[in-house]
Amino acid sequence: LHQHCCDPLQYIHLSLQPYWAKLNDASLEYLQSRCTLTQWLNLSWTGNRGVISVSGFSRFLKVCGAELLHLELACGHFLNERCLEVIAETCPNLQELNLSSCDKLPPQAFNHIAKICGLKHLILYRTKVEQTALLSILNFCSGLQHLNLGSCVMIEDYDLIASVMGAKCKKLRSLDLWRCKNITENGIAALVSGCQSLEELDLGWCPTLQSSTGCFAKLARCLKNLRKLFLTANRSVCDADIEELAANCSHLQYLDILGTRMVSPESLRKLLQSCKELALVDVSFCSQIDNRVVQEMSTSFPHVAIKKSFTQ
């Protein structure tokens, strides 16, 4: 039984996140010999108050990193630049990396990610990644399929970032730009022209995007495979944008237009009629879509969950 419990084949998929409060250097040392074949590892939330050291993490990855494909380090309290350097050195096959909310990592640390050229899935939500490092990542990790840059506030020019994505990251399927403060219609045009395989796009709380520039219409015409679109809290979204989605995005499954006053029941009905795969539409705080309209359309389109906040 002991031999069976120590078999590395038992540890191919390993989540240590549930034990974050107890995990320390000694724990990692104990697990090393069992994790030589680990492909999926979750160390999120671990290392608070110095219980995991940089040297302890480094020793663990040097033994266990060779086969890693997926590494979760969200809210990693111990992470510093040396840790990302070690990941780049010891995990040559890594395809997925989650650094969500690792807000103590210094900006220069992210340069090491560009060395992991096989990355397909990268989450940098709420980190201090800067423009230079991100441009390097986009140039060297051109196989990226999923990228989360939500609330990355230190990027100076998102139009430049979007244009490089459009030129380099042709395989991109999902992109999160939530709370991006400076992307404009020029960045959107470059992005959607180059990344036409996009299926999920989050542009929620992006205040510099205005429907009057035609950016949302351009998006709808280019992204024929779009399945999820978040335009949360963009008050400029209007009937013309919804009609473009209805005409061009037949595979749309999820749409969030929370907060717009410019969308009428008529255009919403066109969308529901045209997009047969729709499963959820969020019209909370859309002043033209009242509860009576929601009830009527829910009856006519029972396969679609039409979300309307009840706090209005």
VODO-166184 format. One line per 8 residues: number of its first residue (from 0); their letters; for each residue x negated, y, z negated of N, C-alpha, C. Coordinates in nm, 2 decimals. Layout:
N
NUM	A	X:Y:Z:X:Y:Z:X:Y:Z | ... .
REM end
This chain:
312
0	LHQHCCDP	-0.08:-0.12:0.00:0.00:0.00:0.00:-0.09:0.13:0.00 | -0.19:0.12:-0.08:-0.28:0.24:-0.08:-0.35:0.26:0.05 | -0.39:0.16:0.12:-0.45:0.17:0.25:-0.35:0.23:0.35 | -0.23:0.18:0.34:-0.12:0.23:0.43:-0.10:0.38:0.40 | -0.10:0.43:0.28:-0.08:0.57:0.25:-0.20:0.66:0.29 | -0.31:0.60:0.31:-0.43:0.67:0.35:-0.45:0.67:0.50 | -0.37:0.60:0.57:-0.39:0.58:0.71:-0.37:0.72:0.78 | -0.46:0.77:0.86:-0.45:0.90:0.92:-0.32:0.91:1.02 .
8	LQYIHLSL	-0.28:0.79:1.07:-0.16:0.79:1.15:-0.04:0.83:1.08 | -0.04:0.83:0.95:0.07:0.87:0.87:0.08:1.03:0.86 | -0.03:1.09:0.90:-0.04:1.24:0.88:-0.05:1.32:1.01 | 0.00:1.26:1.12:0.00:1.33:1.25:0.08:1.46:1.24 | 0.19:1.45:1.17:0.28:1.57:1.15:0.28:1.59:1.00 | 0.23:1.71:0.96:0.21:1.73:0.81:0.25:1.88:0.78 | 0.35:1.89:0.70:0.39:2.02:0.65:0.36:2.03:0.50 | 0.27:2.12:0.46:0.24:2.14:0.32:0.31:2.27:0.27 .
16	QPYWAKLN	0.39:2.33:0.35:0.46:2.45:0.31:0.55:2.43:0.18 | 0.62:2.32:0.17:0.70:2.31:0.05:0.62:2.30:-0.08 | 0.49:2.28:-0.07:0.41:2.27:-0.19:0.32:2.39:-0.20 | 0.36:2.50:-0.14:0.27:2.62:-0.14:0.22:2.66:-0.27 | 0.31:2.65:-0.37:0.27:2.70:-0.51:0.17:2.62:-0.58 | 0.15:2.49:-0.53:0.05:2.40:-0.60:-0.07:2.37:-0.51 | -0.06:2.41:-0.39:-0.17:2.37:-0.30:-0.30:2.45:-0.33 | -0.41:2.39:-0.34:-0.54:2.46:-0.36:-0.65:2.39:-0.29 .
24	DASLEYLQ	-0.78:2.44:-0.31:-0.89:2.38:-0.24:-0.91:2.23:-0.27 | -0.88:2.19:-0.40:-0.89:2.05:-0.43:-0.79:1.96:-0.35 | -0.67:2.02:-0.33:-0.57:1.95:-0.25:-0.62:1.92:-0.11 | -0.68:2.03:-0.05:-0.73:2.01:0.09:-0.84:1.91:0.09 | -0.93:1.92:0.00:-1.04:1.83:-0.01:-0.99:1.68:-0.02 | -0.89:1.66:-0.10:-0.83:1.53:-0.12:-0.77:1.47:0.01 | -0.71:1.57:0.09:-0.64:1.52:0.21:-0.73:1.51:0.33 | -0.85:1.56:0.33:-0.94:1.56:0.45:-0.95:1.43:0.52 .
32	SRCTLTQW	-0.98:1.33:0.45:-1.00:1.20:0.52:-0.87:1.14:0.58 | -0.76:1.19:0.54:-0.63:1.14:0.59:-0.58:1.22:0.71 | -0.65:1.34:0.73:-0.59:1.43:0.83:-0.68:1.44:0.96 | -0.76:1.34:0.98:-0.85:1.34:1.10:-0.78:1.33:1.23 | -0.65:1.28:1.23:-0.57:1.27:1.35:-0.45:1.37:1.35 | -0.45:1.46:1.26:-0.33:1.55:1.25:-0.32:1.64:1.37 | -0.20:1.64:1.42:-0.17:1.73:1.54:-0.09:1.85:1.51 | 0.00:1.84:1.41:0.09:1.94:1.37:0.07:1.97:1.22 .
40	LNLSWTGN	0.03:2.09:1.19:0.00:2.13:1.05:0.06:2.26:1.01 | 0.13:2.25:0.89:0.20:2.38:0.84:0.14:2.41:0.71 | 0.07:2.52:0.70:0.01:2.57:0.58:0.07:2.71:0.54 | 0.19:2.74:0.59:0.25:2.87:0.57:0.27:2.89:0.42 | 0.26:3.02:0.38:0.29:3.06:0.24:0.18:3.02:0.14 | 0.08:2.95:0.18:-0.02:2.90:0.09:-0.13:2.99:0.06 | -0.21:2.97:-0.05:-0.33:3.04:-0.08:-0.31:3.16:-0.16 | -0.20:3.18:-0.22:-0.18:3.30:-0.30:-0.27:3.30:-0.43 .
48	RGVISVSG	-0.32:3.42:-0.46:-0.41:3.44:-0.58:-0.54:3.36:-0.57 | -0.59:3.34:-0.45:-0.72:3.28:-0.43:-0.73:3.13:-0.45 | -0.62:3.06:-0.46:-0.63:2.92:-0.49:-0.68:2.84:-0.37 | -0.66:2.90:-0.25:-0.73:2.84:-0.14:-0.84:2.94:-0.09 | -0.96:2.90:-0.09:-1.07:2.99:-0.05:-1.10:2.98:0.10 | -1.17:3.07:0.15:-1.21:3.07:0.29:-1.30:2.95:0.32 | -1.38:2.92:0.23:-1.48:2.80:0.24:-1.40:2.67:0.24 | -1.30:2.67:0.15:-1.22:2.54:0.14:-1.14:2.52:0.26 .
56	FSRFLKVC	-1.08:2.63:0.32:-1.00:2.62:0.44:-1.10:2.58:0.56 | -1.21:2.64:0.56:-1.31:2.61:0.67:-1.35:2.46:0.66 | -1.38:2.41:0.55:-1.43:2.27:0.53:-1.32:2.18:0.58 | -1.19:2.21:0.55:-1.08:2.13:0.59:-1.06:2.12:0.74 | -1.07:2.24:0.80:-1.05:2.25:0.95:-1.16:2.18:1.02 | -1.29:2.19:0.97:-1.40:2.13:1.04:-1.38:1.98:1.05 | -1.31:1.92:0.95:-1.29:1.78:0.96:-1.16:1.75:1.03 | -1.06:1.83:1.02:-0.93:1.80:1.07:-0.88:1.88:1.19 .
64	GAELLHLE	-0.96:1.96:1.24:-0.91:2.05:1.35:-0.92:2.00:1.49 | -1.00:1.89:1.51:-1.03:1.84:1.65:-0.90:1.80:1.72 | -0.80:1.75:1.66:-0.68:1.70:1.73:-0.56:1.80:1.71 | -0.58:1.90:1.64:-0.47:1.99:1.61:-0.41:2.06:1.74 | -0.28:2.05:1.76:-0.21:2.12:1.87:-0.13:2.23:1.82 | -0.08:2.22:1.69:0.01:2.32:1.64:-0.03:2.35:1.50 | -0.05:2.49:1.47:-0.09:2.53:1.34:0.00:2.65:1.29 | 0.06:2.63:1.18:0.15:2.73:1.11:0.08:2.79:0.99 .
72	LACGHFLN	0.06:2.92:1.00:-0.01:2.99:0.89:0.07:3.12:0.85 | 0.20:3.12:0.87:0.28:3.24:0.83:0.26:3.27:0.69 | 0.25:3.40:0.66:0.23:3.46:0.53:0.11:3.39:0.46 | 0.00:3.36:0.53:-0.12:3.30:0.48:-0.20:3.40:0.39 | -0.19:3.39:0.26:-0.25:3.49:0.18:-0.40:3.50:0.18 | -0.46:3.39:0.21:-0.61:3.37:0.20:-0.68:3.41:0.33 | -0.60:3.43:0.44:-0.67:3.44:0.57:-0.75:3.57:0.58 | -0.86:3.56:0.64:-0.94:3.67:0.68:-1.01:3.65:0.82 .
80	ERCLEVIA	-1.09:3.74:0.86:-1.15:3.72:1.00:-1.23:3.59:1.01 | -1.30:3.55:0.91:-1.37:3.43:0.92:-1.28:3.31:0.94 | -1.16:3.31:0.89:-1.07:3.20:0.91:-1.03:3.19:1.05 | -1.00:3.30:1.12:-0.96:3.29:1.26:-1.08:3.25:1.35 | -1.20:3.29:1.30:-1.32:3.24:1.38:-1.34:3.09:1.37 | -1.31:3.04:1.25:-1.32:2.89:1.23:-1.21:2.82:1.31 | -1.09:2.87:1.31:-0.99:2.81:1.39:-1.03:2.80:1.54 | -1.09:2.91:1.59:-1.13:2.92:1.73:-1.24:2.82:1.76 .
88	ETCPNLQE	-1.33:2.80:1.66:-1.44:2.71:1.67:-1.41:2.56:1.66 | -1.31:2.53:1.57:-1.29:2.39:1.53:-1.16:2.33:1.59 | -1.08:2.41:1.66:-0.95:2.36:1.71:-0.94:2.38:1.86 | -1.02:2.30:1.94:-1.03:2.33:2.08:-0.91:2.30:2.16 | -0.82:2.21:2.10:-0.70:2.17:2.17:-0.57:2.25:2.13 | -0.59:2.35:2.04:-0.48:2.42:1.99:-0.39:2.48:2.09 | -0.26:2.46:2.08:-0.16:2.51:2.18:-0.06:2.61:2.11 | -0.04:2.60:1.98:0.06:2.68:1.91:0.00:2.73:1.78 .
96	LNLSSCDK	0.01:2.87:1.76:-0.05:2.93:1.65:0.05:3.03:1.59 | 0.09:3.02:1.47:0.18:3.11:1.40:0.11:3.19:1.29 | 0.09:3.32:1.31:0.03:3.41:1.21:0.13:3.51:1.16 | 0.26:3.48:1.17:0.36:3.57:1.13:0.34:3.62:0.99 | 0.35:3.76:0.98:0.35:3.83:0.85:0.21:3.81:0.78 | 0.11:3.78:0.85:-0.03:3.77:0.79:-0.08:3.92:0.80 | -0.02:4.00:0.72:-0.05:4.15:0.73:-0.17:4.19:0.66 | -0.25:4.10:0.60:-0.38:4.13:0.54:-0.49:4.11:0.64 .
104	LPPQAFNH	-0.46:4.04:0.75:-0.57:4.02:0.85:-0.61:4.15:0.91 | -0.74:4.18:0.91:-0.79:4.31:0.97:-0.77:4.30:1.12 | -0.76:4.42:1.19:-0.74:4.42:1.33:-0.84:4.35:1.41 | -0.97:4.36:1.37:-1.08:4.29:1.45:-1.07:4.14:1.45 | -1.00:4.09:1.35:-0.99:3.94:1.34:-0.92:3.88:1.46 | -0.83:3.95:1.52:-0.75:3.89:1.63:-0.83:3.87:1.76 | -0.95:3.93:1.77:-1.03:3.91:1.88:-1.06:3.76:1.90 | -1.07:3.69:1.79:-1.11:3.55:1.80:-1.01:3.46:1.87 .
112	IAKICGLK	-0.88:3.51:1.87:-0.77:3.43:1.93:-0.80:3.41:2.08 | -0.86:3.51:2.14:-0.89:3.50:2.28:-0.98:3.38:2.32 | -1.05:3.33:2.22:-1.13:3.21:2.25:-1.05:3.08:2.26 | -0.93:3.08:2.22:-0.84:2.96:2.22:-0.76:2.97:2.35 | -0.83:2.93:2.46:-0.78:2.96:2.59:-0.65:2.87:2.63 | -0.63:2.76:2.55:-0.52:2.67:2.58:-0.39:2.71:2.51 | -0.39:2.82:2.44:-0.27:2.86:2.37:-0.15:2.87:2.46 | -0.04:2.82:2.42:0.09:2.83:2.49:0.19:2.91:2.40 .
120	HLILYRTK	0.18:2.91:2.27:0.28:2.97:2.18:0.20:3.04:2.08 | 0.23:3.18:2.07:0.15:3.26:1.97:0.25:3.36:1.91 | 0.25:3.35:1.77:0.34:3.44:1.69:0.25:3.54:1.61 | 0.26:3.66:1.65:0.19:3.77:1.58:0.28:3.87:1.51 | 0.40:3.83:1.48:0.50:3.91:1.42:0.45:3.98:1.29 | 0.47:4.11:1.29:0.43:4.19:1.17:0.29:4.17:1.13 | 0.20:4.18:1.22:0.05:4.17:1.20:-0.01:4.30:1.24 | -0.14:4.32:1.21:-0.21:4.44:1.25:-0.29:4.43:1.38 .
128	VEQTALLS	-0.24:4.34:1.47:-0.31:4.33:1.59:-0.31:4.46:1.67 | -0.43:4.49:1.73:-0.44:4.62:1.80:-0.45:4.59:1.95 | -0.44:4.70:2.03:-0.43:4.69:2.17:-0.55:4.61:2.24 | -0.67:4.65:2.20:-0.79:4.59:2.26:-0.79:4.44:2.24 | -0.76:4.39:2.12:-0.76:4.24:2.10:-0.65:4.18:2.17 | -0.53:4.24:2.18:-0.42:4.18:2.25:-0.44:4.17:2.40 | -0.51:4.27:2.45:-0.54:4.27:2.60:-0.64:4.15:2.63 | -0.73:4.13:2.54:-0.82:4.02:2.55:-0.75:3.89:2.55 .
136	ILNFCSGL	-0.66:3.88:2.45:-0.58:3.75:2.44:-0.50:3.73:2.57 | -0.44:3.83:2.62:-0.36:3.81:2.74:-0.44:3.77:2.86 | -0.56:3.83:2.87:-0.65:3.79:2.98:-0.70:3.65:2.98 | -0.74:3.61:2.86:-0.80:3.47:2.84:-0.70:3.36:2.82 | -0.59:3.39:2.77:-0.48:3.29:2.74:-0.37:3.31:2.83 | -0.40:3.29:2.96:-0.30:3.32:3.07:-0.19:3.21:3.08 | -0.21:3.10:3.00:-0.11:3.00:3.00:0.00:3.02:2.90 | 0.00:3.13:2.83:0.10:3.16:2.72:0.24:3.15:2.78 .
144	QHLNLGSC	0.33:3.07:2.70:0.47:3.06:2.74:0.56:3.13:2.64 | 0.51:3.14:2.52:0.60:3.20:2.41:0.51:3.30:2.33 | 0.55:3.43:2.32:0.48:3.53:2.26:0.57:3.62:2.17 | 0.53:3.63:2.05:0.61:3.72:1.95:0.52:3.83:1.91 | 0.56:3.95:1.95:0.49:4.07:1.91:0.59:4.16:1.83 | 0.69:4.10:1.77:0.79:4.18:1.69:0.72:4.26:1.58 | 0.75:4.39:1.57:0.71:4.48:1.46:0.56:4.49:1.45 | 0.49:4.48:1.57:0.34:4.50:1.57:0.32:4.65:1.60 .
152	VMIEDYDL	0.31:4.73:1.50:0.32:4.87:1.51:0.19:4.94:1.55 | 0.08:4.86:1.56:-0.05:4.93:1.59:-0.09:4.92:1.73 | 0.01:4.88:1.82:-0.01:4.88:1.96:0.02:5.02:2.02 | -0.08:5.08:2.08:-0.07:5.22:2.12:0.01:5.23:2.25 | 0.00:5.14:2.34:0.06:5.16:2.47:0.12:5.02:2.52 | 0.25:5.01:2.49:0.32:4.88:2.52:0.34:4.87:2.67 | 0.35:4.98:2.74:0.36:4.97:2.89:0.24:4.91:2.95 | 0.12:4.94:2.90:0.00:4.87:2.95:0.00:4.72:2.91 .
160	IASVMGAK	0.04:4.69:2.79:0.05:4.55:2.75:0.15:4.48:2.84 | 0.26:4.54:2.87:0.37:4.47:2.95:0.31:4.45:3.10 | 0.24:4.55:3.15:0.19:4.54:3.28:0.08:4.42:3.29 | 0.00:4.41:3.19:-0.10:4.30:3.19:-0.02:4.16:3.17 | 0.08:4.16:3.09:0.16:4.04:3.09:0.21:4.00:3.22 | 0.27:4.10:3.29:0.33:4.08:3.42:0.22:4.03:3.52 | 0.10:4.07:3.51:-0.01:4.03:3.60:-0.07:3.90:3.56 | -0.08:3.87:3.43:-0.16:3.76:3.39:-0.08:3.64:3.34 .
168	CKKLRSLD	0.03:3.67:3.28:0.11:3.56:3.20:0.23:3.52:3.28 | 0.21:3.46:3.39:0.32:3.42:3.48:0.41:3.31:3.43 | 0.36:3.23:3.33:0.43:3.12:3.27:0.52:3.16:3.15 | 0.52:3.29:3.12:0.58:3.33:3.00:0.73:3.30:3.00 | 0.78:3.24:2.90:0.93:3.20:2.90:1.00:3.27:2.79 | 0.94:3.31:2.68:1.00:3.39:2.58:0.91:3.50:2.52 | 0.97:3.61:2.50:0.89:3.73:2.45:0.97:3.81:2.35 | 0.91:3.84:2.24:0.98:3.91:2.14:0.90:4.05:2.12 .
176	LWRCKNIT	0.97:4.16:2.15:0.92:4.29:2.14:1.00:4.37:2.04 | 1.07:4.31:1.94:1.15:4.37:1.84:1.08:4.49:1.77 | 1.15:4.60:1.77:1.10:4.72:1.71:0.97:4.77:1.77 | 0.95:4.74:1.90:0.85:4.81:1.98:0.88:4.95:2.00 | 0.79:5.04:1.96:0.83:5.18:1.95:0.80:5.26:2.08 | 0.72:5.21:2.18:0.68:5.30:2.29:0.69:5.24:2.43 | 0.76:5.12:2.44:0.77:5.07:2.58:0.88:5.15:2.65 | 0.85:5.17:2.78:0.95:5.25:2.87:0.99:5.16:2.98 .
184	ENGIAALV	1.07:5.23:3.07:1.12:5.16:3.19:1.01:5.11:3.28 | 0.89:5.18:3.27:0.78:5.14:3.36:0.72:5.00:3.31 | 0.71:4.99:3.18:0.66:4.86:3.12:0.76:4.75:3.15 | 0.89:4.77:3.14:0.99:4.67:3.16:0.98:4.63:3.31 | 0.97:4.72:3.40:0.96:4.69:3.54:0.85:4.60:3.57 | 0.73:4.63:3.52:0.61:4.55:3.54:0.62:4.41:3.48 | 0.68:4.41:3.36:0.70:4.28:3.29:0.79:4.19:3.37 | 0.91:4.24:3.40:1.01:4.15:3.47:0.98:4.11:3.61 .
192	SGCQSLEE	0.90:4.20:3.68:0.86:4.17:3.81:0.76:4.06:3.81 | 0.67:4.05:3.71:0.57:3.95:3.71:0.60:3.83:3.63 | 0.69:3.84:3.53:0.72:3.72:3.45:0.86:3.68:3.47 | 0.89:3.63:3.59:1.03:3.60:3.63:1.08:3.46:3.58 | 0.99:3.39:3.50:1.03:3.27:3.43:1.09:3.30:3.30 | 1.09:3.42:3.25:1.14:3.45:3.12:1.28:3.40:3.10 | 1.30:3.34:2.99:1.44:3.29:2.95:1.49:3.36:2.83 | 1.40:3.41:2.74:1.44:3.47:2.62:1.36:3.61:2.61 .
200	LDLGWCPT	1.43:3.71:2.58:1.37:3.84:2.57:1.44:3.92:2.46 | 1.36:3.97:2.36:1.41:4.05:2.25:1.36:4.19:2.27 | 1.45:4.28:2.30:1.42:4.43:2.31:1.50:4.50:2.20 | 1.53:4.44:2.09:1.61:4.50:1.99:1.54:4.61:1.92 | 1.61:4.72:1.89:1.55:4.83:1.82:1.43:4.89:1.89 | 1.44:4.90:2.02:1.33:4.96:2.10:1.39:5.10:2.14 | 1.36:5.20:2.07:1.43:5.33:2.09:1.39:5.41:2.22 | 1.28:5.37:2.28:1.24:5.44:2.40:1.30:5.39:2.53 .
208	LQSSTGCF	1.38:5.28:2.52:1.44:5.22:2.64:1.58:5.28:2.66 | 1.61:5.34:2.77:1.73:5.41:2.80:1.80:5.35:2.93 | 1.92:5.31:2.92:1.99:5.26:3.03:1.99:5.35:3.16 | 1.99:5.48:3.13:2.00:5.57:3.25:1.88:5.56:3.34 | 1.77:5.50:3.29:1.65:5.48:3.38:1.66:5.36:3.47 | 1.76:5.28:3.45:1.78:5.16:3.53:1.70:5.04:3.48 | 1.64:5.05:3.36:1.56:4.94:3.31:1.63:4.81:3.28 | 1.75:4.82:3.23:1.83:4.70:3.20:1.89:4.63:3.33 .
216	AKLARCLK	1.92:4.72:3.42:1.97:4.66:3.55:1.86:4.59:3.62 | 1.74:4.65:3.62:1.62:4.59:3.68:1.59:4.45:3.62 | 1.60:4.45:3.49:1.58:4.33:3.41:1.67:4.22:3.45 | 1.80:4.25:3.47:1.90:4.16:3.50:1.88:4.10:3.64 | 1.84:4.19:3.73:1.82:4.14:3.87:1.69:4.05:3.89 | 1.59:4.07:3.80:1.47:4.00:3.82:1.47:3.86:3.74 | 1.54:3.86:3.63:1.53:3.74:3.54:1.65:3.65:3.56 | 1.65:3.58:3.67:1.77:3.49:3.70:1.78:3.38:3.60 .
224	NLRKLFLT	1.67:3.34:3.53:1.68:3.23:3.44:1.71:3.27:3.30 | 1.74:3.40:3.28:1.76:3.45:3.14:1.87:3.37:3.07 | 1.83:3.33:2.94:1.93:3.26:2.86:1.96:3.34:2.73 | 1.87:3.41:2.68:1.89:3.49:2.56:1.84:3.63:2.57 | 1.92:3.73:2.54:1.88:3.87:2.56:1.93:3.95:2.43 | 1.84:4.01:2.37:1.87:4.09:2.25:1.85:4.24:2.29 | 1.95:4.32:2.29:1.95:4.46:2.31:2.00:4.53:2.18 | 1.97:4.48:2.07:2.03:4.52:1.94:2.00:4.67:1.92 .
232	ANRSVCDA	2.10:4.74:1.88:2.09:4.88:1.83:2.04:4.98:1.94 | 2.06:4.94:2.07:2.03:5.03:2.18:2.17:5.09:2.22 | 2.19:5.21:2.18:2.32:5.27:2.21:2.34:5.32:2.35 | 2.24:5.30:2.43:2.26:5.35:2.57:2.31:5.23:2.66 | 2.31:5.11:2.61:2.36:5.00:2.69:2.51:5.03:2.73 | 2.54:5.01:2.86:2.67:5.05:2.91:2.73:4.94:3.00 | 2.85:4.98:3.05:2.92:4.88:3.14:2.84:4.84:3.26 | 2.76:4.93:3.32:2.69:4.89:3.44:2.58:4.78:3.41 .
240	DIEELAAN	2.52:4.79:3.29:2.43:4.69:3.25:2.49:4.55:3.23 | 2.61:4.55:3.16:2.68:4.43:3.14:2.72:4.37:3.27 | 2.76:4.45:3.37:2.81:4.40:3.50:2.69:4.34:3.58 | 2.57:4.40:3.56:2.45:4.35:3.63:2.42:4.21:3.57 | 2.43:4.20:3.44:2.41:4.07:3.37:2.51:3.96:3.43 | 2.63:4.00:3.44:2.73:3.91:3.49:2.71:3.87:3.63 | 2.65:3.96:3.71:2.63:3.93:3.85:2.51:3.85:3.88 | 2.41:3.86:3.79:2.28:3.80:3.82:2.23:3.69:3.72 .
248	CSHLQYLD	2.28:3.69:3.60:2.23:3.60:3.50:2.33:3.49:3.46 | 2.35:3.40:3.55:2.46:3.30:3.53:2.43:3.20:3.42 | 2.30:3.19:3.38:2.26:3.09:3.28:2.26:3.16:3.14 | 2.31:3.28:3.13:2.30:3.35:3.00:2.38:3.28:2.89 | 2.32:3.25:2.78:2.38:3.18:2.67:2.41:3.27:2.54 | 2.32:3.37:2.52:2.33:3.45:2.40:2.30:3.60:2.44 | 2.39:3.69:2.40:2.37:3.83:2.42:2.40:3.91:2.29 | 2.31:3.99:2.26:2.33:4.08:2.14:2.33:4.23:2.19 .
256	ILGTRMVS	2.44:4.29:2.18:2.45:4.43:2.21:2.50:4.51:2.09 | 2.47:4.47:1.97:2.51:4.54:1.85:2.49:4.69:1.86 | 2.59:4.77:1.83:2.57:4.91:1.81:2.59:5.00:1.93 | 2.63:4.95:2.05:2.65:5.03:2.16:2.80:5.08:2.16 | 2.82:5.20:2.20:2.95:5.26:2.21:3.00:5.27:2.36 | 2.91:5.22:2.45:2.93:5.24:2.59:2.98:5.12:2.67 | 3.01:5.01:2.60:3.06:4.89:2.66:3.21:4.87:2.64 | 3.28:4.85:2.75:3.42:4.84:2.74:3.47:4.70:2.74 .
264	PESLRKLL	3.60:4.67:2.70:3.65:4.54:2.71:3.65:4.48:2.85 | 3.66:4.57:2.95:3.67:4.52:3.09:3.54:4.46:3.13 | 3.43:4.53:3.10:3.30:4.47:3.14:3.26:4.35:3.06 | 3.30:4.34:2.94:3.28:4.23:2.86:3.35:4.11:2.91 | 3.47:4.13:2.96:3.55:4.02:3.02:3.48:3.97:3.14 | 3.43:4.06:3.22:3.36:4.02:3.35:3.24:3.92:3.31 | 3.17:3.96:3.20:3.06:3.88:3.16:3.10:3.74:3.12 | 3.21:3.74:3.04:3.26:3.61:2.99:3.31:3.52:3.10 .
272	QSCKELAL	3.36:3.58:3.20:3.41:3.51:3.32:3.30:3.45:3.41 | 3.19:3.53:3.42:3.09:3.50:3.51:2.98:3.40:3.45 | 2.95:3.42:3.33:2.84:3.34:3.26:2.90:3.22:3.19 | 2.92:3.11:3.26:2.99:3.00:3.21:2.92:2.93:3.09 | 2.79:2.96:3.08:2.71:2.89:2.97:2.70:2.97:2.84 | 2.77:3.09:2.84:2.77:3.17:2.72:2.82:3.10:2.60 | 2.74:3.11:2.49:2.78:3.05:2.36:2.81:3.15:2.26 | 2.74:3.27:2.26:2.75:3.37:2.16:2.73:3.51:2.21 .
280	VDVSFCSQ	2.82:3.60:2.17:2.80:3.74:2.21:2.82:3.82:2.08 | 2.72:3.91:2.04:2.73:3.99:1.92:2.77:4.13:1.97 | 2.90:4.17:1.93:2.95:4.30:1.96:2.97:4.38:1.84 | 2.91:4.35:1.73:2.92:4.42:1.60:2.89:4.57:1.63 | 2.97:4.66:1.57:2.95:4.80:1.57:2.96:4.85:1.72 | 3.02:4.78:1.81:3.05:4.83:1.94:3.19:4.89:1.93 | 3.20:5.02:1.93:3.33:5.09:1.90:3.44:5.07:1.99 | 3.41:5.03:2.12:3.52:5.01:2.22:3.57:4.86:2.20 .
288	IDNRVVQE	3.50:4.78:2.14:3.54:4.64:2.12:3.60:4.62:1.98 | 3.73:4.64:1.97:3.78:4.63:1.83:3.82:4.49:1.80 | 3.87:4.46:1.68:3.91:4.33:1.64:4.02:4.27:1.73 | 4.11:4.35:1.77:4.22:4.30:1.86:4.16:4.24:1.99 | 4.06:4.31:2.05:4.00:4.27:2.17:3.92:4.14:2.14 | 3.85:4.13:2.03:3.78:4.01:2.00:3.87:3.89:1.98 | 3.98:3.91:1.92:4.07:3.80:1.90:4.13:3.75:2.03 | 4.17:3.85:2.12:4.22:3.81:2.25:4.12:3.74:2.33 .
296	MSTSFPHV	3.99:3.78:2.33:3.89:3.72:2.42:3.85:3.59:2.36 | 3.85:3.57:2.23:3.82:3.45:2.16:3.92:3.34:2.20 | 4.05:3.38:2.22:4.15:3.29:2.26:4.13:3.25:2.41 | 4.10:3.35:2.49:4.08:3.32:2.64:3.95:3.25:2.67 | 3.85:3.26:2.58:3.72:3.20:2.60:3.68:3.13:2.47 | 3.75:3.02:2.44:3.72:2.95:2.31:3.58:2.89:2.29 | 3.51:2.87:2.40:3.38:2.81:2.39:3.27:2.92:2.36 | 3.31:3.04:2.35:3.22:3.15:2.32:3.25:3.21:2.18 .
304	AIKKSFTQ	3.14:3.21:2.09:3.16:3.27:1.96:3.13:3.42:1.98 | 3.24:3.51:1.96:3.22:3.65:1.97:3.21:3.71:1.83 | 3.09:3.76:1.80:3.06:3.80:1.67:3.09:3.95:1.65 | 3.17:3.98:1.55:3.21:4.12:1.52:3.19:4.14:1.37 | 3.11:4.23:1.33:3.09:4.26:1.18:3.22:4.30:1.12 | 3.25:4.25:1.00:3.37:4.28:0.93:3.35:4.40:0.83 | 3.23:4.46:0.84:3.20:4.57:0.74:3.24:4.70:0.81 | 3.29:4.70:0.93:3.31:4.83:1.00:3.44:4.89:0.95 .
REM end
